[in-house]
Amino acid sequence: MDRAESFAAIALAAVACDGVLGRDEAHALRCELEYRTPYRGRSDAQMAELFDGLLAVLRHSDGLSRLVDQALPQLTAQQQETALAVAAQLVHADRVIAAEEQAFLDMLCARVQLPEGRAQAIVAAIEALNRDSLAS
């Protein structure tokens, strides 16, 4: 996996971690990536090819944790930080966090190579950003 595939793999794992990869989640995944380098210059067909390849790797890698273990070493610390933030955004965007999604974020926080407490702070910030705090 190269860096672009690795970064996208973390995002894909975030939307697939609850065992369901629906149309809305696939759209959210695409939206999170489409304005970022190097994805913004890719056609729909190229993005579909990227995701098809990553889904094949996921099917053959014995689960999400193995996919994450393959992807993270390809990313710098800064890229890991951003990949974690994007994953947290994808998980929290619908404001409903399934147990599998929380377990995925916990696993990802434990595996990224960031200073102590940094990963948890990123996830907490994304959670606060997505909280509907004015709801009664």
C-alpha positions as CSV (number, residue, x, y, z in Angstrom):
1,M,0.0,0.0,0.0
2,D,1.2,3.5,-0.8
3,R,0.4,6.5,1.3
4,A,-2.7,7.5,-0.6
5,E,-4.1,3.9,-0.3
6,S,-3.1,3.7,3.4
7,F,-4.9,7.0,4.2
8,A,-8.0,5.9,2.4
9,A,-7.8,2.5,4.0
10,I,-8.1,4.1,7.5
11,A,-11.1,6.1,6.4
12,L,-12.7,3.0,4.7
13,A,-12.2,1.0,7.9
14,A,-13.9,3.7,9.9
15,V,-17.1,3.5,7.8
16,A,-16.9,-0.3,7.6
17,C,-16.2,-1.0,11.3
18,D,-19.8,-1.6,12.2
19,G,-20.2,-4.3,9.5
20,V,-22.3,-2.1,7.2
21,L,-21.0,0.0,4.3
22,G,-24.1,1.7,3.1
23,R,-24.6,4.3,0.3
24,D,-24.7,7.2,2.8
25,E,-21.4,6.1,4.4
26,A,-19.8,5.6,1.0
27,H,-20.8,9.1,0.1
28,A,-19.5,10.5,3.4
29,L,-16.2,8.7,2.8
30,R,-15.9,10.1,-0.7
31,C,-16.7,13.6,0.6
32,E,-14.0,13.4,3.2
33,L,-11.4,12.5,0.6
34,E,-12.4,14.3,-2.5
35,Y,-10.9,17.7,-1.7
36,R,-7.6,16.2,-0.3
37,T,-4.4,15.6,-2.2
38,P,-4.1,13.2,-4.1
39,Y,-7.7,12.3,-4.4
40,R,-9.1,15.5,-5.7
41,G,-7.7,14.9,-9.1
42,R,-9.1,11.4,-9.4
43,S,-12.1,10.6,-11.5
44,D,-15.1,8.6,-10.1
45,A,-13.7,5.5,-11.9
46,Q,-10.3,6.0,-10.3
47,M,-11.9,6.4,-6.8
48,A,-14.1,3.4,-7.4
49,E,-10.9,1.4,-8.3
50,L,-9.2,2.6,-5.2
51,F,-12.1,1.5,-2.9
52,D,-12.5,-1.8,-4.7
53,G,-8.8,-2.5,-4.2
54,L,-9.0,-1.6,-0.5
55,L,-12.2,-3.7,0.0
56,A,-10.3,-6.6,-1.6
57,V,-7.4,-6.0,0.8
58,L,-9.9,-5.9,3.7
59,R,-11.5,-9.2,2.7
60,H,-8.1,-10.8,2.6
61,S,-6.5,-9.2,5.6
62,D,-8.4,-10.9,8.4
63,G,-10.2,-7.8,9.6
64,L,-10.0,-4.2,10.2
65,S,-7.2,-4.3,12.7
66,R,-4.9,-6.1,10.2
67,L,-5.8,-3.5,7.5
68,V,-5.0,-0.7,10.0
69,D,-1.7,-2.5,10.8
70,Q,-0.8,-2.6,7.1
71,A,-1.8,1.1,6.5
72,L,-0.4,3.0,9.5
73,P,3.4,2.3,8.9
74,Q,3.0,3.9,5.5
75,L,1.9,7.2,7.0
76,T,4.0,9.9,8.8
77,A,2.9,11.0,12.3
78,Q,1.2,14.0,10.8
79,Q,-0.7,11.9,8.3
80,Q,-1.7,9.4,11.0
81,E,-3.0,12.3,13.0
82,T,-5.2,13.5,10.1
83,A,-6.3,9.9,9.2
84,L,-7.4,9.5,12.8
85,A,-9.3,12.8,12.7
86,V,-11.0,11.8,9.4
87,A,-11.9,8.4,10.8
88,A,-13.4,10.0,14.0
89,Q,-15.3,12.4,11.8
90,L,-16.8,9.6,9.7
91,V,-17.7,7.6,12.8
92,H,-19.3,10.6,14.7
93,A,-21.0,12.3,11.7
94,D,-24.3,10.6,12.3
95,R,-24.1,11.3,16.1
96,V,-24.8,7.6,16.8
97,I,-21.8,5.7,17.9
98,A,-22.2,1.9,17.8
99,A,-20.1,-0.2,20.1
100,E,-18.1,-1.5,17.1
101,E,-17.4,2.1,16.1
102,Q,-16.2,3.0,19.5
103,A,-14.0,-0.1,19.6
104,F,-12.5,0.8,16.3
105,L,-11.7,4.3,17.4
106,D,-10.1,2.9,20.6
107,M,-8.1,0.5,18.6
108,L,-7.0,3.2,16.2
109,C,-6.0,5.5,19.0
110,A,-3.9,2.7,20.5
111,R,-2.1,2.1,17.3
112,V,-1.3,5.5,15.9
113,Q,2.2,6.8,16.6
114,L,1.4,10.1,18.4
115,P,2.5,11.7,21.6
116,E,0.7,10.4,24.8
117,G,-2.9,11.6,24.9
118,R,-2.9,13.3,21.5
119,A,-5.0,10.6,19.8
120,Q,-7.7,10.8,22.5
121,A,-7.7,14.6,22.3
122,I,-8.3,14.5,18.6
123,V,-11.2,12.1,19.0
124,A,-12.6,14.2,21.8
125,A,-12.4,17.3,19.6
126,I,-14.2,15.6,16.7
127,E,-16.9,14.4,19.1
128,A,-17.4,17.9,20.4
129,L,-17.5,19.2,16.9
130,N,-20.3,16.8,16.0
131,R,-22.3,17.1,19.2
132,D,-25.7,18.6,18.8
133,S,-25.3,20.6,22.0
134,L,-28.2,22.9,21.4
135,A,-30.8,20.1,21.2
136,S,-33.2,20.0,24.1
